[in-house]
Amino acid sequence: MKLGNKYFAQIQWQMFLRNVQKRLFCMTKHDFESIWIDYDEIYIKKFNMLYLSFDTLSEHINIHFFLLQHMIDVLESSIRHNSTAIRKLL
């Protein structure tokens, strides 16, 4: 039995969270199959690095979004102020 990627990821995370080095994975279809899976520390480290990279990127996007929103607020305020000043001149 070959273990699919999504099942591999799931069982690796379960082993990581429970601090287990080996786990028996069982699947029932038309017959019962099982396979022993070893914990893959390199896989988890790569996944954690990817998650941390995404988390950092997400944080940067939130900061840039906040700054962009602030710039828009300042521009809208400036437009309102200038519109009022122009109306007074007319």
N, CA, C and O of each residue as an XYZ file, in Angstrom:
360
protein
N       0.856     -1.184      0.000
C       0.000      0.000      0.000
C       0.893      1.235      0.000
O       1.810      1.339      0.815
N       0.632      2.164     -0.903
C       1.342      3.442     -0.931
C       0.471      4.479     -0.239
O      -0.723      4.593     -0.517
N       1.077      5.222      0.655
C       0.348      6.233      1.410
C       0.293      7.527      0.611
O       1.332      8.027      0.180
N      -0.909      8.084      0.402
C      -1.068      9.336     -0.323
C      -0.529     10.524      0.465
O      -0.371     10.450      1.684
N      -0.249     11.618     -0.237
C       0.347     12.805      0.388
C      -0.482     13.363      1.538
O       0.068     13.707      2.584
N      -1.796     13.457      1.359
C      -2.613     14.065      2.414
C      -2.643     13.181      3.658
O      -2.690     13.690      4.778
N      -2.615     11.859      3.471
C      -2.581     10.962      4.629
C      -1.220     11.010      5.303
O      -1.121     10.955      6.528
N      -0.164     11.113      4.488
C       1.184     11.216      5.028
C       1.310     12.464      5.893
O       1.826     12.402      7.009
N       0.839     13.597      5.377
C       0.906     14.851      6.133
C       0.109     14.745      7.428
O       0.569     15.182      8.483
N      -1.062     14.175      7.348
C      -1.917     14.047      8.528
C      -1.241     13.206      9.611
O      -1.212     13.602     10.776
N      -0.705     12.066      9.238
C      -0.113     11.178     10.240
C       1.198     11.756     10.776
O       1.530     11.548     11.943
N       1.949     12.482      9.934
C       3.168     13.130     10.419
C       2.846     14.178     11.482
O       3.537     14.269     12.497
N       1.795     14.971     11.251
C       1.400     15.978     12.238
C       0.890     15.333     13.514
O       1.156     15.830     14.609
N       0.162     14.234     13.387
C      -0.307     13.534     14.582
C       0.882     13.021     15.402
O       0.891     13.132     16.628
N       1.873     12.464     14.723
C       3.053     11.971     15.434
C       3.831     13.121     16.066
O       4.323     12.997     17.188
N       3.942     14.233     15.351
C       4.645     15.409     15.882
C       3.955     15.920     17.148
O       4.614     16.170     18.158
N       2.640     16.073     17.093
C       1.905     16.626     18.228
C       1.895     15.692     19.431
O       1.845     16.150     20.573
N       1.942     14.393     19.184
C       1.909     13.420     20.285
C       3.295     12.901     20.657
O       3.440     12.063     21.548
N       4.323     13.418     19.953
C       5.709     13.013     20.196
C       5.882     11.496     20.058
O       6.427     10.836     20.942
N       5.409     10.966     18.939
C       5.461      9.531     18.636
C       6.401      9.334     17.449
O       6.386     10.127     16.508
N       7.207      8.295     17.488
C       8.188      8.043     16.433
C       7.711      7.052     15.373
O       8.281      6.990     14.284
N       6.684      6.288     15.677
C       6.194      5.287     14.729
C       4.701      5.113     14.964
O       4.230      5.163     16.101
N       3.961      4.908     13.877
C       2.519      4.757     13.992
C       2.029      3.783     12.940
O       2.563      3.719     11.833
N       1.015      3.034     13.298
C       0.402      2.108     12.361
C      -0.762      2.811     11.681
O      -1.686      3.280     12.346
N      -0.715      2.885     10.353
C      -1.772      3.508      9.575
C      -2.597      2.400      8.941
O      -2.051      1.532      8.261
N      -3.900      2.422      9.156
C      -4.793      1.382      8.633
C      -5.838      2.012      7.721
O      -6.316      3.122      7.960
N      -6.179      1.271      6.667
C      -7.196      1.744      5.741
C      -8.096      0.575      5.369
O      -7.628     -0.531      5.099
N      -9.376      0.839      5.362
C     -10.301     -0.208      4.927
C     -10.964      0.228      3.635
O     -11.529      1.318      3.544
N     -10.888     -0.617      2.666
C     -11.600     -0.431      1.400
C     -12.375     -1.725      1.213
O     -13.240     -2.054      2.024
N     -12.080     -2.440      0.180
C     -12.688     -3.749      0.008
C     -11.987     -4.788      0.886
O     -12.533     -5.853      1.174
N     -10.754     -4.448      1.306
C     -10.036     -5.302      2.250
C      -9.315     -4.403      3.251
O      -9.317     -3.182      3.094
N      -8.722     -4.968      4.238
C      -8.057     -4.205      5.288
C      -6.569     -4.150      4.999
O      -5.934     -5.187      4.806
N      -6.008     -2.949      4.967
C      -4.583     -2.783      4.731
C      -3.988     -1.969      5.858
O      -4.653     -1.104      6.428
N      -2.749     -2.241      6.176
C      -2.065     -1.434      7.184
C      -0.601     -1.282      6.790
O      -0.045     -2.107      6.066
N       0.009     -0.205      7.285
C       1.415      0.071      6.994
C       1.989      0.839      8.179
O       1.333      1.720      8.735
N       3.206      0.501      8.557
C       3.879      1.243      9.613
C       4.514      2.489      8.999
O       5.169      2.418      7.959
N       4.314      3.614      9.649
C       4.856      4.895      9.182
C       5.857      5.390     10.217
O       5.552      5.439     11.409
N       7.050      5.756      9.762
C       8.053      6.346     10.650
C       7.906      7.860     10.641
O       7.563      8.464      9.625
N       8.170      8.447     11.775
C       8.141      9.904     11.900
C       9.225     10.494     11.016
O      10.357     10.010     11.015
N       8.889     11.534     10.265
C       9.820     12.174      9.343
C      10.084     13.599      9.835
O       9.356     14.532      9.495
N      11.129     13.748     10.632
C      11.441     15.041     11.241
C      11.765     16.112     10.192
O      11.408     17.277     10.363
N      12.429     15.724      9.131
C      12.776     16.679      8.064
C      11.499     17.230      7.416
O      11.397     18.428      7.152
N      10.542     16.355      7.166
C       9.267     16.786      6.566
C       8.589     17.815      7.457
O       8.119     18.842      6.969
N       8.532     17.550      8.768
C       7.878     18.461      9.709
C       8.636     19.784      9.783
O       8.016     20.846      9.829
N       9.972     19.734      9.795
C      10.763     20.973      9.843
C      10.503     21.826      8.605
O      10.350     23.043      8.710
N      10.451     21.191      7.433
C      10.160     21.939      6.201
C       8.767     22.546      6.250
O       8.562     23.693      5.853
N       7.814     21.765      6.739
C       6.440     22.256      6.846
C       6.362     23.418      7.827
O       5.676     24.404      7.558
N       7.055     23.321      8.965
C       7.088     24.412      9.946
C       7.723     25.657      9.358
O       7.239     26.765      9.588
N       8.814     25.489      8.595
C       9.457     26.639      7.967
C       8.511     27.303      6.976
O       8.427     28.529      6.913
N       7.802     26.493      6.207
C       6.834     27.030      5.255
C       5.738     27.790      5.988
O       5.345     28.878      5.569
N       5.240     27.212      7.091
C       4.194     27.862      7.883
C       4.695     29.186      8.456
O       3.997     30.198      8.394
N       5.914     29.174      9.018
C       6.463     30.408      9.595
C       6.685     31.454      8.519
O       6.457     32.640      8.757
N       7.130     31.033      7.332
C       7.304     31.972      6.219
C       5.968     32.591      5.835
O       5.874     33.797      5.607
N       4.939     31.760      5.764
C       3.607     32.255      5.426
C       3.095     33.186      6.516
O       2.496     34.220      6.220
N       3.329     32.822      7.781
C       2.885     33.647      8.902
C       3.569     35.011      8.862
O       2.924     36.035      9.090
N       4.879     35.031      8.572
C       5.626     36.283      8.465
C       5.113     37.097      7.288
O       4.923     38.308      7.407
N       4.888     36.448      6.159
C       4.351     37.135      4.985
C       2.977     37.726      5.297
O       2.682     38.861      4.925
N       2.152     36.959      5.973
C       0.816     37.426      6.342
C       0.909     38.655      7.241
O       0.137     39.603      7.091
N       1.860     38.632      8.178
C       2.046     39.777      9.076
C       2.466     41.013      8.286
O       1.964     42.110      8.533
N       3.389     40.837      7.334
C       3.829     41.959      6.494
C       2.673     42.503      5.652
O       2.532     43.716      5.491
N       1.864     41.616      5.127
C       0.709     42.057      4.336
C      -0.244     42.865      5.212
O      -0.759     43.896      4.779
N      -0.481     42.406      6.436
C      -1.359     43.151      7.349
C      -0.800     44.527      7.660
O      -1.553     45.500      7.706
N       0.520     44.630      7.877
C       1.146     45.932      8.152
C       1.006     46.839      6.936
O       0.640     48.006      7.072
N       1.297     46.309      5.741
C       1.175     47.122      4.531
C      -0.268     47.535      4.286
O      -0.528     48.654      3.843
N      -1.205     46.642      4.569
C      -2.614     46.982      4.416
C      -2.988     48.117      5.371
O      -3.696     49.044      4.979
N      -2.519     48.053      6.618
C      -2.788     49.108      7.594
C      -2.224     50.442      7.111
O      -2.901     51.468      7.179
N      -0.968     50.426      6.616
C      -0.352     51.672      6.131
C      -1.097     52.209      4.911
O      -1.307     53.417      4.797
N      -1.489     51.340      4.018
C      -2.253     51.751      2.835
C      -3.582     52.360      3.252
O      -3.985     53.392      2.715
N      -4.270     51.733      4.206
C      -5.542     52.268      4.687
C      -5.348     53.649      5.321
O      -6.180     54.539      5.144
N      -4.255     53.823      6.053
C      -3.954     55.122      6.661
C      -3.713     56.181      5.576
O      -4.187     57.312      5.688
N      -2.971     55.804      4.527
C      -2.726     56.747      3.426
C      -4.031     57.142      2.741
O      -4.229     58.306      2.393
N      -4.911     56.177      2.552
C      -6.212     56.471      1.936
C      -7.012     57.423      2.812
O      -7.623     58.367      2.312
N      -7.010     57.178      4.115
C      -7.721     58.066      5.047
C      -7.178     59.493      4.979
O      -7.945     60.455      4.972
N      -5.850     59.623      4.927
C      -5.227     60.953      4.846
C      -5.602     61.629      3.536
O      -5.927     62.817      3.523
N      -5.561     60.881      2.426
C      -5.927     61.449      1.127
C      -7.393     61.883      1.091
O      -7.712     62.953      0.571
N      -8.280     61.059      1.641
C      -9.702     61.421      1.678
C      -9.921     62.673      2.508
O     -10.710     63.540      2.131
N      -9.233     62.774      3.627
C      -9.342     63.965      4.472
C      -8.832     65.204      3.728
O      -9.434     66.275      3.799
N      -7.721     65.041      3.019
C      -7.159     66.153      2.251
C      -8.108     66.588      1.136
O      -8.279     67.784      0.903
N      -8.724     65.628      0.445
C      -9.672     65.946     -0.620
C     -10.876     66.698     -0.052
O     -11.324     67.688     -0.631
N     -11.399     66.224      1.082
C     -12.543     66.926      1.707
C     -12.161     68.353      2.089
O     -12.925     69.291      1.864
N     -10.968     68.507      2.672
C     -10.509     69.840      3.080
C     -10.338     70.747      1.867
O     -10.771     71.899      1.878
N      -9.697     70.213      0.809
C      -9.495     71.023     -0.413
C     -10.802     71.342     -1.101
O     -10.952     72.437     -1.645
N     -11.765     70.415     -1.098
C     -13.065     70.673     -1.708
C     -13.777     71.802     -0.982
O     -14.399     72.660     -1.609
N     -13.683     71.797      0.334
C     -14.313     72.860      1.127
C     -13.641     74.190      0.836
O     -14.317     75.210      0.702
N     -12.319     74.191      0.736
C     -11.592     75.427      0.451
C     -11.934     75.960     -0.933
O     -12.082     77.170     -1.104
N     -12.063     75.087     -1.917
C     -12.411     75.497     -3.286
C     -13.826     76.074     -3.325
O     -14.065     77.079     -3.994
N     -14.771     75.444     -2.610
C     -16.147     75.966     -2.581
C     -16.199     77.368     -1.984
O     -16.981     78.206     -2.433
N     -15.387     77.621     -0.993
C     -15.364     78.946     -0.354
C     -14.835     79.996     -1.328
O     -15.270     81.148     -1.307
N     -13.886     79.586     -2.188
C     -13.348     80.526     -3.162
C     -14.353     80.848     -4.286
O     -14.327     81.933     -4.867
N     -15.233     79.882     -4.573
C     -16.192     80.095     -5.655
C     -17.309     80.928     -5.116
O     -18.250     81.245     -5.844
